[in-house]
Amino acid sequence: MKLQPIESRASDIHVEPFEDRVRIRFRIDGVLSTALTLPQNLHSAVITRIKILSDLKIDETRLAQDGRFSTRIGERKIDFRVSTFPTKNGEKTVMRILDPLTGKIDLPDLGLDGRALEIVEKAMAKPFGSILITGPTGSGKSTTLAGMLKRMNTEDVNIVTLEDPIEYFVDGVNQSQVHEEIGYTFASGLRHILRQDPDIIMVGEIRDRETAALATQAALTGHIVLSTLHTNDAIGVVPRLIDMGVEKYLIPPTLNVAAAQRLLRRLCPTCKLEAKANAGEEKIINDALNDMPEDYQQEFFSKSGYQIFKPNIKNPCKECGGKAFKGRIAIFEMLEMTDEFEKIILGTLSEAAMRQEGKRQGMIVMFQDGILKVLKGVVSLEELLEVAQAGDSA
């Protein structure tokens, strides 16, 4: 059961007991599907084996438990993060697959390119300040942070992280996991990190006012701080920080970049189907391009229509395992702190004014980034419309 999900590029394995069977499902490219079904009488043996590997209490079936184990598949050491959960038919178990190769992906492979990549590289090269990634759970924020750490991980810097849990082990980086049950929280851990002579600090998530205050202070006093938040878009990071108690005047000098992202399924490059965009699709594309800077319009605008790609649902190939999609890619938007944004933040702090200023500065929002990836044949327009809408953000 360990080899098949790895070969299928699954991110999670679900073991679900029912009265008459045990359902095994894999989450591949964000979508759950049944991989196999086992007889109900095998459930106990399967769960017991997982618990032994994860060093969990075998006889405890009434409480949820968390654990972790590793195994070697070929030359790779794969980590499995295990969560058991009591249900009326027995313990449901979910195993998150943490493949070290995922944590070693470079930023362009994640979908960060062009102007957005330039903004991030500029922010990472600064001597201090924060880079905050925002998005819902499962939008790839941790993978993006890992990609940034990969680029910044050199012999002459001290990188310390505080994570819950540690998802990707990075050689040369000092990684620490919070344990809230014993009082080792993001806030308390961050206080100790500041005594560790750090150059770069990565905090898995800014969850509360205390962590927000400490992260802001760290960014103000000569450290690069990487972290995540939960907001709908990049501009929403500013009011969110203020809601968490950060003073307005501290945001412009400490926030280098706020980035928002979502994940889309990549079209299978082998079996994807080319088609001419219909009138409705063409209007969506043109409307998005018309709001972009002129250089993007010159590169992508076409008076004769657009050739776009769609998933080959009816006849997918073996390369994608019959799914018509293969892997995922992120769409991004970047708010880079400027003097103009600083004036708005210190003045009226109007989100509408920030969006208008972002548009004036040529800010590419997530939907527009998605349109560019549609025109490059990486994702389908249908997939983009399910994840982001034309009216989102700036």
N, C-alpha and C positions, 0 to 999 in steps of 0.2 A: 504493500500500500504506500510505501515511501517513495519508490522509484517512479510509479505512474504519474503522480501529481507533479513531480519535478519535470518530467519529460513533457507534461501538458502545460507547463508554465503557470500552474495554479499558485495562488497566493494563500489560500486557506483550504483546509480539509474539515468537513463537517461530518461527525459520526452521530446519527440521530436514531434513537430507539423508538419503535412503535410497537403496538400489541402483536403484530404478526411478522415484523421484519426489522432489519436495521438498514437505514438508508445512508449511503456514503455519497456526499456531494463535494465537488470541487468548485472553488470560485476562480474562474479563469477570465482575465481581462475585465474584472469587476462583475461578472455574471455567474450566478450559481447554476449548476446543472448536475443531475444525478450521474455518478460514475459507475456505481455498482450497488447491488442490493444483497444483503447477507441474511441468513436465517436468524430469527430472534434469539435462538439458543447460543449463538456465538457472541452476543453482545458483551456478556460478562468477561469472557476471555480477552476480547479486544481491548476493553476499557482497562482491565487489570494490567495488561501488558504496557499500555500507554502510561499508566500510573507508575509502574515500576521504573520505566525509562525516565520519567519526569520527577522521580523521588517524591511522589505524592502519597498520602495515606490511603492504602488500599481499602481499609474497612470503613472509611468515612464516605458515605454516599448521600448524606442529608445536606451537606454544605458544599458550596462552590469552592473549587481549589484552583490555584494557578501554579504552573511549573514550567520547566524547560528541559529539553534534551538536545543532544547533537548526534549526528551520524555522518559517516563518510559515504559519498556516492561518487565513485571514480576518484578523482583527485580533489574533489571539493568537500569541504566540511559544511554541512547544512544544519542550521539551527531550527528547532521547532518550538514555538511558544505555545504552551498548552493551557486551555481553560476548560474545566469541567463545570457542569451546571445541572442540578437535580431537576428532573421532570417526573411526571407520574408514571412513565414507562421505564425509568432508569436514568442514568447520567448521560446527558448530551455533552459531547466533547468537540471543541473546535481547536484545530492546530494551525497557527499562523506559521507559514514557511518563510524563514529569513535566509535567503540565499545571499552569500557574501558578494556574488557578482553584481547583484542589484545595487549594493552600496558602493560599488566601484564605477558605476556608470558616470560618464562625463556629462557636463551640463548641456551641450548641444544634443546629445542623445536623448535627453529628457524632453526636448522640445524648446529649449531656451536658445534663441539665435538672434541674429540681426541686432537691432537697436536695444532690445531687452537684455541680451547678453553683454553688450557694451556697458550698459548701466550697472549691471551686477558686478562686472569685472572692475569697473571704476570704484564702486563702493567697497569691494573686497580689498582694494589697494590702499584705501585710506588708513591712517594710523589709529583712528578711533571712530565710534559711531555704531549704530545698530542696523541690521538688515532683518526685517520681520516678514515672514511668509504667512499668508493667511488663506484660509479655505476650510471647507468642511472636513470631517473625519474621512479618511480614505482618499484624499485628493492628491496624495503624493508629496506632502510637505516634508516628511522625514527624508525621503529619497533626495529631494532637492537640497536639503541641508547637508546630507552626506556628500552630494556632488560638490558643494561649496567647500566642505572640509577637505575633500580630496585635493582640490586646487590649492588650498591654503596650507596644507600640511607639509611644511618644509623643516629642515634641520634647525633653523634659527628662530623658530617660534615655539611658544609653549601653549598648546591647545588643551583646554579642559572642558569636558562636557558634563551636563547633568540631565539624565534622561529617565523616562518612565514608560516602558522599560527601555533598556539598551537594545536597539533593533539590529544595528550593523556594527560589528567590531572592526575598528579602524586602527591598523598598525601605526604606532607613533603618536596616537592621541590618547590622552588620559581621560578615560570614560568612567563615570560614576552613575549609579542607579539610585533613585530616591526610594526610601522606605517610609511611607507616611505613618505606618503602624507603630514605628518606634521614634517618630518625631523628626525623621530626616526628610524634610520637604524640599521643594524647589527653593523656597525662600531661605531656609536654614543652610541648605547646601551651597547656595550662591554666596552667602556670607563667608563661608569657609573657602570657596574658590578664590575669592578676592585676596586671600592671604597666601595663595599658591603661586604668586608672581605670574599670572596669566597674560598672554598677549591676545588670545582669542578665546572667547567663552561661548559655548553653545548650550542654551537652556531649552529643553524639549518643548516647553509650552509656558507662556505667561498666563497663569490661571487666576491670580489674585492681586490685590493692591500692593501687598508687600513685595512680591516678586517683581511687579512692574516698577516699583520705586527703586529696588536694588539694581535691576537691569538697566534702568535709565541712568542711575548714578555711575554704574560701571562703564557705560558708553560715554559718559561725560568726562571720565577720569583716565582716558588713555587706553581703552580696550575696544576691540571689535566684538560686538555681541550679536549672535545669531539666535533667533527664536521664532516661535509660531504663535498665532492668535486665531480666533474664530470670528471672522467678519465676512460679509458677502463680497466685498471687493477691496481693492487697495486703498482707496480714499477712506473707507470706513475704519481703517486702522487708527487714524488720528482721533476721531471722537471716542473710539473704544479705549484708547490710552487715557484720555481725559476722564472717561467714566470710571477708570480704575485708579484715579487719583493723581495721575501725572499732571503737573502744572503745564499750562499752555506754553509758557516761555521756555520750557525745557525740551519741547518736542523738536523744533527746527534744528538746534545745534546737535541733537543726538540721533535723530532718525535720518539715516542716509538714504534708505530705500524701503518702501513697503511694496511687497509683491503679492498678488493674488493668483491662484491657479486652480484649474480643474483638470481632470483626466478624461481623455477620449480614447476609444479603441482605435488602434491603427488598422487600416484596411490591409488585408493580406496582399503583399506586393506581387504574389504569383498569380492569384486568380481574380483580383479585382476587375471590375467591368467598367470600361470607358463609355460615357454617354454625354450627349449635348444637353446642357442645362435648359430646362423648359422656361417659359416666360416668368413663372412665379419664382423659380430658383434664380434666374438672371436678375430679377428685381432685388432680391435679397442681397445678392453679391454686389450689385451696383450701389445700392444704398450704403452698404458697409464701406465700400471703396471711396465713395464720395466724402465720407467723414474722415478719411485718412490723409496724412501728409501727401503732398504732390508727388514725391519720389515714388511712393507706393502705387499711386494711381498710374503713373507713367509706366511702371513695371508690369502691372497686372491688369489694367483696364483694357477691355477688348470690345470694339464696336460690332464685331461679327459673332459675339456670343462666347460661351465658355465650355470647354471640355472638362467635365468633372468625372469622378469615379464613384462607383457604388459597390457595396458588398455583393459577392456572388453567392447569394443565399441558396439558390436552387442547385448549384453544382460546385460547391467549394472543393478545394484540393487537399492533398495530404499534408502539404507544408504547414497549413494552419490547423490541422487536425479536424478538418471539416467544419470549422467555425466561421469562415469567411473573414475573420479578423485575426491579427497576430500581434500581440503586445499592446501597450498603451503609450500615449504621448500626452504631454501637458500643454494646455493653452495658458498663457500668462498675460498679466498686465503689470506695469511698473509705475509706481509713483516715486520719482526722484526729487528729493528736497531741493527747492530753488528759492531764490529771494522772493519771488512772486508768491509761492506757496506760503512762505514764512509770514508775509504781510497779511494774508488771509487768515492764517491760524492765529496770529496775535491780534487780529482785528475782530471781524464779525464771526469767524469760524463757520462760515456757511458752506455746507457740503455742495450745494448747487454752484456756488462761486468756485469751489475747488474743481468741480467737474468741468466747468466752463474754461478755467485756466488750464486744466489738463489737456482739453481739446485744442486750445490755442497753442500749447507747447508741442502738439503732435503726439500726445500720449496714445498708444495703441492699447485698447481695452481687450478683455478676453475674447469677446465675440469676434472682434476684428482679427485678432491673432488666429482664431479658429478659421475664419474665412480664408486667410492666407494659406493655412495648412490644407484647406479644401482645394484651393487652386493649385497647390503643389502635388495634389493626389495622395496625400498622406491619410486624410480622414474623409468621411462622407458628410455631406451637408445635413443629412437626416440625423446622424449621430451628434453633430454640433448643436442642432436645434433642440435636441433632448437635454443637453447639458447647459447651454447658455442661450440667452435671447438677445435680439438686436438692441433692445432698450437698456440692457444691463450696463451699469457703471457710467463712465464719463460721457 
